[in-house]
């Protein structure tokens, strides 16, 4: 992993979530209601070899979402995060066969 790659991943998967939430928060606070649902990844919970930057970004999103939920919940705004398991994407296609098999083995259904 290069510094540029790691920085781009954090920028895309964590900083963008922060900026988006910040952009909508004023209107939600004024209305005293709102719903935010962030999409993370199970990799942010359990980690995965070869995806340290991605895991860090998704774990950061999970922590950010939990903290924001506590900050604005009393104002009628809910903030939740969904962490799906293995999904076939361009990113997961780039994983080696052993890594893919290992991830799929952890999916209960």
C-alpha distances in whole Angstrom, upper triangle without the diagonal:
4,7,8,6,7,10,11,11,13,15,16,16,17,19,21,22,24,25,26,28,29,31,33,34,37,39,38,39,42,43,43,41,37,35,31,29,25,23,20,19,20,17,17,20,19,15,14,12,8,9,9,8,10,13,13,14,16,18,18,20,22,23,24,26,28,29,30,32,34,34,36,37,41,41,41,37,35,31,30,26,26,23,24,23,21,22,21,19,17,14,16,17,14,14,16,19,19,17,19,22,21,20,24,25,25,26,30,32
4,5,5,6,8,10,11,12,14,15,16,18,18,20,22,23,24,26,28,29,30,33,34,36,38,38,39,42,43,43,41,38,36,32,30,26,25,22,22,23,19,19,23,22,18,17,15,12,12,11,10,13,15,15,15,18,19,19,21,24,24,25,27,29,29,30,33,35,35,36,38,41,41,41,38,36,32,31,28,28,25,26,26,24,25,24,22,19,16,19,20,17,17,19,23,23,20,22,26,25,24,27,29,28,30,33,35
4,5,5,6,8,10,11,12,14,15,16,16,18,20,21,22,24,26,26,28,30,31,34,36,36,37,40,41,40,39,36,34,30,29,25,24,22,22,23,20,19,22,22,19,18,17,14,13,12,10,13,15,14,14,17,18,18,20,22,23,23,25,27,27,28,31,32,32,34,36,39,39,39,36,34,31,30,27,27,25,27,26,26,26,26,23,21,18,21,22,19,20,22,26,26,23,25,28,27,26,29,31,30,31,35,36
4,5,5,6,9,10,10,12,14,15,15,16,19,20,20,22,25,25,26,29,30,32,34,34,36,38,39,39,38,35,33,29,28,24,23,21,22,24,21,20,24,24,20,20,19,16,14,14,11,13,16,15,14,17,19,18,20,23,23,23,25,28,28,28,31,33,32,34,36,39,38,39,35,34,30,29,27,27,25,26,26,25,25,25,22,19,17,20,21,19,20,22,26,27,24,25,29,28,26,29,32,31,31,35,36
4,5,5,6,9,10,10,12,14,14,16,18,19,20,22,24,25,26,28,29,32,34,34,35,38,39,39,37,34,31,27,26,22,21,18,18,20,17,17,21,21,18,17,16,12,11,11,8,10,13,13,12,15,17,17,18,21,22,22,24,26,27,27,30,32,32,33,35,38,38,37,34,32,28,27,24,24,22,23,23,22,21,21,18,16,13,16,18,15,16,19,22,23,20,21,25,24,23,25,28,27,28,32,33
4,5,5,6,9,10,11,11,12,14,16,17,18,20,22,23,25,27,28,31,32,32,33,36,37,37,35,32,30,26,24,20,19,17,17,19,15,15,18,18,15,15,14,12,10,9,5,8,11,9,9,12,14,14,15,18,19,19,21,23,24,24,27,29,29,30,32,35,35,35,32,30,26,25,22,22,20,22,22,21,21,22,19,18,14,17,19,16,17,20,23,23,20,21,25,23,22,25,27,26,27,30,32
4,5,5,6,9,10,10,10,12,15,15,16,18,20,20,22,24,25,28,30,30,31,34,35,35,33,30,28,25,24,20,19,17,18,20,18,16,20,21,18,18,18,15,13,12,8,10,13,11,10,13,15,13,15,18,18,18,20,23,23,23,26,28,27,28,31,34,33,34,30,29,25,25,22,23,21,23,24,23,23,24,21,19,17,19,22,19,20,23,26,27,23,25,28,27,25,28,30,28,29,33,34
4,5,5,6,8,10,10,11,13,15,15,17,19,20,21,23,25,27,29,29,30,33,34,34,32,29,27,23,22,19,18,16,17,20,17,17,20,21,18,18,19,16,13,13,9,10,13,12,10,13,16,14,15,18,19,18,20,23,23,23,26,28,28,29,31,34,33,33,30,28,25,24,21,22,20,22,22,22,21,21,18,17,14,18,19,17,19,22,25,26,23,23,27,26,24,27,29,28,28,32,33
4,5,5,6,8,9,10,12,14,15,16,18,19,21,23,24,27,28,28,29,32,33,33,31,28,25,21,20,16,15,13,13,16,14,13,17,18,15,15,16,13,10,10,7,6,10,9,7,10,12,12,12,15,17,16,18,21,21,21,24,26,26,27,29,32,32,31,28,26,22,21,18,18,17,18,19,18,18,19,16,15,12,15,17,16,16,20,23,23,20,20,24,23,21,23,26,24,25,28,29
4,6,5,5,6,9,10,11,13,14,16,17,19,21,21,24,26,26,27,30,31,30,29,26,24,20,19,15,14,12,14,16,14,12,16,17,15,16,17,15,12,11,7,7,10,8,5,9,11,9,10,13,14,13,15,18,18,18,21,23,23,24,26,29,29,29,25,24,20,20,17,18,17,19,20,20,20,21,19,18,15,18,21,19,19,23,26,26,22,23,26,25,22,25,27,25,26,29,30
4,6,6,5,6,9,10,10,12,14,15,16,19,20,22,24,24,26,28,29,29,28,25,23,19,18,15,15,14,16,19,17,15,19,21,19,19,20,18,15,14,11,11,13,11,8,11,14,11,11,15,16,14,16,19,19,19,21,24,23,24,26,29,28,29,25,24,20,20,18,19,19,20,22,22,22,22,20,19,17,20,22,21,22,25,28,29,25,25,29,28,25,28,30,28,28,32,32
4,6,6,6,8,10,11,11,14,15,16,18,20,22,24,24,25,28,29,29,27,23,21,18,16,13,12,12,14,17,16,14,18,20,18,19,20,18,14,15,11,10,13,12,9,10,13,12,11,15,16,15,16,19,20,19,21,24,23,24,26,29,28,28,24,23,19,19,16,17,16,18,19,19,18,19,16,16,14,17,19,18,20,23,26,27,23,23,27,26,23,25,28,26,26,29,30
4,6,6,7,9,11,11,13,15,16,18,19,22,23,23,24,27,28,27,25,22,19,16,14,10,9,8,10,14,13,11,15,17,15,16,18,16,13,13,10,8,10,9,6,7,10,9,8,11,13,12,13,16,17,16,18,21,21,22,23,27,26,26,22,20,17,16,13,14,13,15,16,17,16,18,15,16,13,16,19,18,19,22,25,25,22,21,25,24,20,23,25,23,23,26,27
4,5,5,7,9,10,11,13,14,16,17,20,22,21,22,25,26,25,24,21,18,15,14,10,11,9,12,15,14,11,15,17,16,18,19,18,15,14,11,9,11,9,5,7,9,7,6,9,10,9,10,14,14,14,16,18,18,19,21,24,24,24,20,19,15,15,12,14,14,16,18,19,19,21,19,19,17,19,22,21,22,25,28,28,24,24,27,26,23,25,27,25,25,28,29
4,5,5,6,9,10,11,12,15,15,18,20,20,21,24,25,25,23,21,19,15,15,12,13,13,16,19,18,15,18,21,19,21,23,21,18,16,13,13,14,12,9,11,12,9,9,12,13,10,12,15,15,14,17,19,18,19,21,24,24,24,20,20,16,17,15,17,17,20,22,23,23,24,22,22,19,22,25,24,25,28,31,31,27,27,31,29,26,29,31,29,29,31,32
4,5,5,6,9,10,10,13,14,17,18,18,20,22,23,23,22,19,17,14,14,11,12,12,15,19,18,16,19,22,21,22,24,22,19,18,15,14,16,14,11,12,14,12,10,14,15,12,13,16,16,15,17,20,19,19,21,24,23,23,19,19,16,16,15,16,17,19,21,22,21,23,20,20,19,21,24,24,25,28,31,31,28,27,31,30,26,28,31,29,28,31,32
4,5,5,6,8,10,11,12,15,17,16,18,20,21,21,19,16,14,10,10,8,9,10,14,17,17,15,17,20,20,22,24,23,19,19,16,14,15,14,10,10,12,10,7,11,12,9,9,13,13,11,14,17,16,16,18,21,20,20,16,15,12,12,11,13,14,17,20,21,20,22,20,21,19,22,24,24,25,29,31,31,28,27,30,29,25,27,30,27,26,29,29
4,6,5,6,9,10,10,13,16,15,16,19,20,20,19,16,15,11,12,10,13,13,16,19,19,16,19,22,21,24,26,25,21,20,17,16,17,15,11,12,13,10,8,11,11,8,9,12,12,10,13,15,14,14,17,20,19,19,16,15,12,13,13,16,17,20,23,24,24,26,24,24,23,25,28,27,28,32,34,34,30,30,33,31,28,30,33,30,29,32,32
4,6,5,6,9,10,12,14,15,16,18,20,20,19,16,16,13,14,12,15,16,19,22,22,19,22,25,24,26,28,27,23,22,19,18,19,18,14,15,17,14,12,15,15,12,13,16,15,13,16,18,16,16,19,21,20,20,17,17,15,16,16,18,20,22,25,26,26,27,25,25,24,26,29,29,30,33,36,36,32,32,35,34,31,33,35,33,32,34,35
4,5,5,7,9,11,12,13,15,17,17,18,17,14,13,10,11,10,13,15,18,22,22,20,22,25,25,27,29,28,24,24,21,19,20,19,15,15,17,15,12,15,16,12,12,16,15,13,15,18,16,15,18,20,18,18,15,15,13,14,14,17,18,21,24,25,24,26,24,24,23,26,28,28,29,33,35,36,32,31,34,34,30,32,34,32,31,33,33
4,5,5,6,9,11,10,12,14,15,15,14,11,10,8,10,9,13,14,18,21,22,19,21,25,25,27,30,29,25,24,22,20,20,19,16,15,17,14,11,13,14,10,10,13,12,9,11,14,12,11,14,17,15,15,11,12,10,12,13,15,18,20,24,26,25,27,25,26,25,27,30,30,31,35,36,37,33,32,35,34,30,32,34,32,30,32,33
4,6,5,8,10,10,11,13,15,15,15,13,13,11,14,13,16,18,21,24,25,22,24,27,27,29,32,31,27,26,23,22,23,21,18,18,19,16,14,16,16,12,12,15,13,10,13,15,13,12,15,17,15,16,13,14,12,15,16,19,21,24,27,29,28,30,28,29,28,30,33,33,34,37,39,40,36,35,38,37,34,35,38,35,34,36,36
4,6,7,9,10,11,13,14,15,15,13,13,12,14,14,17,19,23,26,27,24,26,30,29,31,34,33,29,28,25,24,25,23,20,20,22,19,16,19,19,15,15,18,17,14,16,18,16,14,17,19,17,17,14,16,14,17,18,20,23,25,28,30,29,31,28,29,28,31,33,33,34,38,40,41,37,36,39,38,35,36,39,36,35,37,37
4,6,6,6,9,10,11,12,11,9,10,9,12,13,17,19,23,26,27,24,26,30,30,32,35,34,30,29,27,25,26,24,21,21,22,20,17,18,19,15,14,17,16,13,14,17,15,12,15,17,14,14,11,13,12,15,16,19,22,24,28,30,28,31,29,30,29,31,34,34,35,39,41,41,38,37,39,38,35,36,39,36,34,36,36
4,6,5,6,8,10,10,10,8,10,10,13,14,18,20,23,26,27,24,26,30,30,32,35,35,31,30,27,26,26,24,21,21,22,19,16,18,18,14,13,15,14,10,12,14,11,9,12,13,11,12,9,11,11,14,16,20,22,25,29,31,30,32,31,32,31,33,36,36,37,40,42,42,39,38,41,39,36,37,39,36,35,37,37
4,5,5,6,9,10,11,10,13,13,17,18,21,23,27,30,31,28,30,33,34,36,39,38,34,33,30,29,29,28,25,25,25,22,20,21,21,17,17,19,17,13,15,16,13,11,14,15,11,13,11,14,14,18,20,23,26,29,32,35,34,36,34,35,34,36,39,39,40,44,46,46,42,42,44,43,39,41,43,40,39,40,40
4,5,5,6,8,9,9,11,12,16,18,21,24,28,31,32,29,31,35,35,37,40,39,36,35,32,30,31,30,26,26,27,24,22,23,23,19,18,20,19,15,16,18,15,12,15,15,12,12,11,14,15,18,20,23,26,29,32,35,33,36,34,35,35,37,39,40,41,45,46,47,43,42,45,44,40,41,43,40,39,40,40
4,5,5,6,5,5,8,10,14,16,20,22,26,28,30,27,28,32,33,35,38,38,34,34,31,29,29,28,25,24,25,23,20,21,21,18,16,17,17,13,13,15,13,9,11,12,9,9,7,10,11,15,18,21,24,26,30,33,32,34,33,35,34,35,38,39,40,43,45,45,41,40,43,41,38,39,41,38,36,37,37
4,5,5,7,8,11,12,16,18,22,24,28,30,31,28,29,33,34,37,40,40,36,35,32,31,31,29,26,26,26,23,21,21,21,18,16,17,16,12,13,14,11,8,10,10,7,8,8,11,13,16,19,23,26,29,32,35,34,37,36,37,36,38,41,41,42,45,47,47,43,42,45,43,40,41,43,40,38,39,40
4,5,8,10,13,15,19,21,25,27,31,33,35,32,33,37,38,40,43,43,39,38,36,34,34,32,30,29,29,27,24,25,25,21,20,21,20,16,16,17,15,12,13,13,9,10,11,14,16,20,23,26,29,32,35,38,37,40,38,40,39,41,43,44,45,48,50,50,47,45,48,47,43,44,46,43,41,42,42
4,5,8,11,14,18,20,24,27,30,33,34,32,33,37,38,40,43,43,39,39,36,34,34,33,30,29,30,28,25,25,25,22,20,21,20,17,16,18,16,12,13,13,9,9,9,13,15,19,22,25,28,30,34,37,36,38,37,39,38,40,43,44,44,48,49,50,46,45,47,46,42,43,45,42,40,41,41
4,7,11,13,17,20,23,26,29,31,33,30,31,35,36,39,42,42,38,37,35,33,33,32,29,28,28,26,23,23,23,20,18,19,18,15,14,15,13,9,10,9,5,5,7,11,13,17,20,23,27,29,33,36,35,38,37,39,38,39,42,43,44,47,48,48,45,44,46,44,41,42,43,40,38,39,39
4,7,10,14,17,20,23,26,28,31,28,29,32,34,36,40,40,36,35,33,31,31,30,27,26,26,24,21,21,21,19,16,17,17,14,12,14,13,9,9,10,6,4,5,8,11,14,17,20,24,26,30,33,32,35,34,36,35,36,39,41,41,44,45,46,42,41,43,41,38,38,40,37,35,36,36
4,7,10,13,17,20,23,25,27,25,26,30,31,33,36,36,33,32,30,28,28,27,24,22,23,22,19,19,19,17,14,15,16,12,11,14,13,10,10,11,9,7,4,6,8,11,14,17,21,23,26,29,28,31,30,32,32,33,36,37,37,41,42,42,39,37,39,38,35,35,37,34,32,33,33
4,7,10,13,16,19,22,24,22,23,26,28,30,33,33,30,29,28,25,25,24,22,20,20,20,16,16,17,15,12,13,15,12,10,13,14,11,10,13,11,9,6,5,6,8,11,13,17,19,23,25,25,28,27,29,28,29,32,34,34,37,38,39,35,34,36,35,31,31,33,31,28,29,29
4,6,10,13,16,19,21,19,20,23,24,27,30,30,26,26,24,21,21,21,18,16,17,16,12,13,14,12,9,11,13,10,9,13,13,11,11,14,13,11,8,6,5,6,8,11,14,16,20,23,22,25,24,26,25,26,29,30,31,34,35,36,32,31,33,32,28,29,31,28,26,28,28
4,7,10,13,15,18,16,17,20,21,24,27,27,23,23,22,19,19,19,16,14,15,15,11,11,13,12,9,11,13,11,10,14,15,14,13,17,16,14,11,8,6,5,5,7,11,13,16,19,18,21,21,23,22,23,26,27,27,31,32,32,29,27,29,28,24,25,27,25,23,24,24
4,6,10,13,15,13,14,18,18,20,23,23,20,20,18,15,15,15,12,10,12,12,8,8,11,10,7,11,13,11,11,15,16,15,15,19,19,17,14,11,8,6,5,6,9,11,15,17,16,19,18,20,19,20,23,24,24,28,29,29,26,24,27,26,22,23,25,23,21,23,23
4,7,10,12,11,13,15,16,17,21,21,17,18,16,13,13,14,12,9,11,12,8,9,12,12,10,13,15,15,15,18,19,19,19,23,22,21,17,14,11,9,6,5,6,8,11,13,13,15,15,17,16,16,20,21,21,24,25,26,22,21,23,22,18,19,22,20,18,20,20
4,7,8,7,9,12,12,14,17,17,14,14,13,10,9,11,9,5,8,9,7,7,10,11,10,12,15,15,15,18,20,20,20,24,24,23,19,16,13,10,7,6,5,7,10,12,12,15,14,16,14,15,18,19,18,22,23,23,19,18,21,20,16,18,20,17,16,19,20
4,5,5,7,9,10,11,14,15,12,13,13,9,8,11,10,6,8,11,9,9,12,14,13,15,17,18,18,21,23,23,23,27,27,26,23,19,16,13,9,7,4,5,6,8,10,13,13,15,13,12,16,17,16,19,20,19,16,15,17,16,12,14,16,14,13,16,17
4,5,5,6,8,9,13,15,12,13,14,11,9,11,12,8,9,12,12,10,13,15,15,15,18,20,19,22,24,25,24,28,29,27,24,21,18,14,11,9,5,6,5,8,10,14,14,17,14,13,17,18,16,18,19,18,15,14,15,14,10,12,14,11,10,13,15
4,5,5,5,6,10,11,8,9,10,8,5,9,10,7,8,11,12,11,14,16,16,17,19,21,21,23,25,26,26,30,31,30,27,23,20,17,13,12,8,9,8,9,11,14,14,16,13,12,15,15,13,16,17,16,13,13,15,13,10,12,14,11,12,15,17
4,6,6,9,12,13,10,9,10,8,4,6,7,4,4,8,8,7,10,12,13,13,16,17,18,20,22,23,23,27,28,27,24,21,17,15,11,11,8,10,10,12,14,17,17,18,15,15,18,18,17,19,21,20,16,16,19,16,13,16,17,15,15,18,20
4,6,9,13,15,12,12,13,11,8,9,11,8,6,10,10,8,10,13,13,13,16,18,18,20,22,23,23,27,28,27,24,21,18,15,12,11,8,10,10,13,15,18,19,21,18,17,21,21,19,21,22,20,17,17,19,16,13,16,16,13,14,16,19
4,7,10,13,11,11,13,12,8,10,13,10,9,13,14,12,14,17,17,17,20,22,22,23,26,27,27,30,32,31,28,25,21,18,15,14,11,12,10,12,15,18,19,21,17,16,20,19,17,18,19,17,14,15,16,13,11,14,14,11,13,15,18
4,7,9,7,7,10,9,6,8,11,9,9,12,14,13,15,17,18,18,21,23,23,25,27,28,29,32,33,33,29,26,23,20,17,16,12,13,12,12,15,17,18,19,15,14,18,17,14,16,18,16,12,14,15,12,11,14,15,12,14,17,20
4,6,6,7,10,9,7,10,12,12,12,15,16,16,18,20,21,22,24,26,27,28,30,32,32,35,36,35,32,29,26,23,19,18,14,14,12,11,14,16,16,17,13,12,15,14,11,12,14,12,9,11,13,10,9,12,13,12,14,17,20
4,6,7,10,10,9,12,14,14,15,17,19,19,21,23,24,25,27,29,30,31,33,35,35,39,40,39,36,33,29,26,23,21,18,18,15,14,17,17,17,17,14,13,15,13,10,11,13,11,8,11,13,11,11,14,15,14,17,20,22
4,6,8,9,9,12,14,14,15,17,19,20,21,23,25,26,28,29,30,32,34,35,36,39,40,39,36,33,29,27,23,22,19,19,17,15,17,17,16,15,12,11,13,11,9,10,13,12,9,12,14,13,12,16,17,17,19,23,24
4,6,5,6,8,10,11,12,14,15,16,18,20,21,22,24,25,27,29,30,31,32,36,36,36,32,29,26,23,20,19,16,16,14,13,15,15,14,14,10,10,13,11,10,12,15,14,11,13,15,14,12,16,18,16,18,22,23
4,6,5,6,9,10,10,12,14,15,16,18,20,21,22,24,26,27,28,30,31,34,35,35,31,29,25,23,20,19,16,17,16,16,18,19,18,17,14,14,17,15,13,16,18,17,14,16,19,16,15,19,20,18,20,24,26
4,5,5,6,9,10,11,12,14,15,16,18,20,21,22,24,26,27,28,30,33,33,33,30,27,24,22,19,19,16,18,17,17,18,19,17,17,13,14,17,15,15,17,20,20,16,18,21,19,17,21,23,21,22,26,27
4,5,5,6,8,10,11,12,14,15,16,19,20,21,22,25,26,27,28,31,32,31,27,25,21,19,16,16,13,14,14,14,15,16,14,14,10,12,15,14,13,16,19,19,15,16,19,17,15,18,20,18,19,23,24
4,5,5,6,8,10,10,12,14,15,17,18,20,21,23,24,26,26,30,31,30,27,24,20,18,15,14,11,13,13,13,15,17,16,17,13,13,17,16,14,17,19,19,15,16,18,16,14,17,19,16,18,21,23
4,6,5,6,9,10,11,12,14,15,16,18,20,21,22,24,25,29,29,29,26,24,20,18,15,16,13,16,16,17,18,20,19,19,16,17,20,19,18,20,23,22,18,19,22,20,18,21,22,20,21,24,26
4,6,5,6,9,10,10,12,14,15,16,18,20,21,22,23,27,27,27,23,21,18,16,13,14,12,15,16,17,17,19,18,18,15,16,20,19,18,21,24,23,20,20,23,21,19,22,24,21,22,25,26
4,5,5,6,9,10,10,12,14,15,16,19,20,21,22,25,26,25,22,19,15,13,10,11,9,11,12,14,15,17,16,17,14,15,19,18,18,21,23,22,19,19,21,20,16,19,21,18,18,21,23
4,5,5,6,9,10,11,12,14,15,17,19,20,21,24,25,25,22,19,15,14,11,12,10,13,14,16,18,20,19,21,18,18,22,21,20,23,25,24,20,20,23,20,17,20,22,19,19,22,24
4,5,5,6,8,10,11,12,14,16,16,18,19,23,23,24,20,18,15,14,11,13,12,15,17,19,20,23,21,22,19,20,24,23,22,25,27,27,23,23,26,24,21,24,25,22,23,25,27
4,5,5,6,9,10,10,12,14,15,16,17,21,21,21,17,15,11,10,8,10,10,13,16,18,18,21,20,21,19,20,23,23,23,26,28,27,23,23,26,24,21,23,25,22,22,24,26
4,5,5,6,9,10,11,13,14,16,16,20,20,20,17,14,10,9,6,9,8,12,14,17,18,21,21,23,20,20,24,24,23,26,28,27,23,23,25,23,20,22,24,20,20,22,24
4,5,5,6,9,10,11,12,15,15,18,20,20,17,15,11,11,9,12,12,16,18,21,22,25,24,26,23,24,27,27,26,29,31,30,26,26,28,26,23,25,26,23,23,25,27
4,6,5,6,8,10,10,12,14,17,17,18,15,13,10,10,10,13,14,17,20,22,23,26,25,26,23,25,28,28,27,31,32,32,28,28,30,28,25,27,29,26,25,27,29
4,5,5,6,9,10,11,11,15,15,15,12,10,6,6,6,10,12,15,18,21,22,25,24,26,24,24,28,28,28,31,32,32,28,28,30,28,25,26,28,25,24,26,27
4,6,5,7,9,10,10,14,15,15,12,10,7,7,8,11,13,17,19,22,24,27,26,28,26,26,30,31,30,33,34,33,29,29,31,29,25,27,28,25,24,25,27
4,5,5,6,9,10,13,14,15,13,11,9,10,11,15,16,20,23,26,27,30,29,31,28,29,33,33,32,35,36,36,32,32,34,31,28,30,32,28,28,29,31
4,5,5,6,8,11,12,12,10,9,7,9,11,15,17,20,23,26,27,30,29,30,28,29,33,33,33,36,37,37,33,33,35,33,30,32,33,30,29,30,31
4,5,6,5,9,10,10,8,6,5,7,10,13,16,19,23,26,26,30,29,31,29,30,33,34,33,37,38,37,34,33,35,33,30,31,32,29,28,29,30
4,6,6,8,10,11,10,9,9,11,13,17,19,22,25,28,29,33,32,34,32,33,36,37,36,39,40,39,36,35,37,35,32,33,34,31,30,31,32
4,6,7,9,11,9,10,10,13,15,19,21,25,28,31,31,34,34,35,33,34,38,38,37,41,42,41,38,38,39,37,34,36,37,34,33,34,35
4,6,5,7,6,7,8,12,15,18,21,24,28,31,31,34,33,35,33,34,38,38,38,41,43,42,39,38,40,38,35,36,38,34,33,34,35
4,5,5,5,6,8,11,14,17,20,24,27,30,31,34,33,36,34,35,38,39,38,42,43,42,39,38,40,38,34,35,37,33,32,32,33
4,6,7,9,11,14,18,21,24,27,31,34,34,38,37,39,38,38,42,43,42,45,46,46,42,42,43,41,38,39,40,37,35,36,37
4,6,9,11,15,18,22,25,28,31,34,34,38,37,39,37,38,42,43,42,46,47,47,43,42,44,42,39,40,41,38,37,37,38
4,7,10,13,17,20,23,26,29,32,32,35,35,37,36,37,40,41,41,44,45,45,42,40,42,41,37,38,39,36,34,35,35
4,7,10,14,17,20,23,26,29,29,32,31,34,32,33,37,38,38,41,42,42,38,37,39,38,34,35,37,33,32,32,33
4,7,10,13,17,19,23,26,26,29,29,31,30,31,34,35,35,38,39,39,35,34,36,34,31,31,33,30,28,29,29
4,7,10,14,17,20,23,23,26,26,28,27,27,31,32,31,35,36,35,32,31,33,31,28,29,30,27,26,27,27
4,7,10,13,16,20,20,23,23,26,24,24,28,29,28,32,32,32,29,28,29,28,24,25,27,23,22,23,23
4,7,10,13,16,17,20,20,22,21,21,24,25,25,28,29,28,25,24,26,24,21,22,24,20,19,20,21
4,6,10,13,13,17,17,20,18,18,22,23,22,25,26,26,22,21,23,21,18,18,20,17,16,17,17
4,7,10,11,15,15,18,16,15,19,20,19,22,23,22,19,18,19,18,14,15,17,14,13,15,16
4,7,8,11,13,16,14,13,16,18,17,20,20,20,17,15,17,16,12,12,15,12,10,12,13
4,6,10,12,15,14,11,15,17,15,17,17,17,14,12,13,12,8,9,11,9,7,10,11
4,7,9,12,11,8,11,13,12,14,14,14,11,9,10,10,7,7,10,9,7,11,11
4,6,10,9,7,10,12,12,15,14,16,13,10,12,13,10,9,13,12,10,13,13
4,7,8,6,7,10,10,13,13,15,13,9,12,14,11,10,14,14,13,16,15
4,5,5,6,9,10,13,14,16,14,11,15,16,13,13,17,17,16,19,19
4,6,5,7,9,12,14,17,14,12,16,17,15,16,20,20,19,23,22
4,5,5,7,11,13,15,12,11,15,15,13,15,18,18,18,21,21
4,5,5,9,10,12,9,7,11,12,10,11,14,15,15,18,18
4,5,8,9,12,10,8,12,14,12,13,16,17,17,20,20
4,7,9,12,10,9,13,14,13,15,18,19,19,23,23
4,7,8,6,6,10,11,10,12,15,16,16,20,21
4,5,5,6,9,10,11,12,14,16,17,21,22
4,5,5,6,9,10,10,12,15,16,19,19
4,5,5,6,9,10,10,13,15,18,19
4,5,5,6,9,10,11,13,17,18
4,5,5,6,9,10,11,15,15
4,5,5,6,9,10,13,14
4,6,5,7,9,12,14
4,5,5,7,11,12
4,5,5,9,9
4,6,8,10
4,6,9
4,6
4
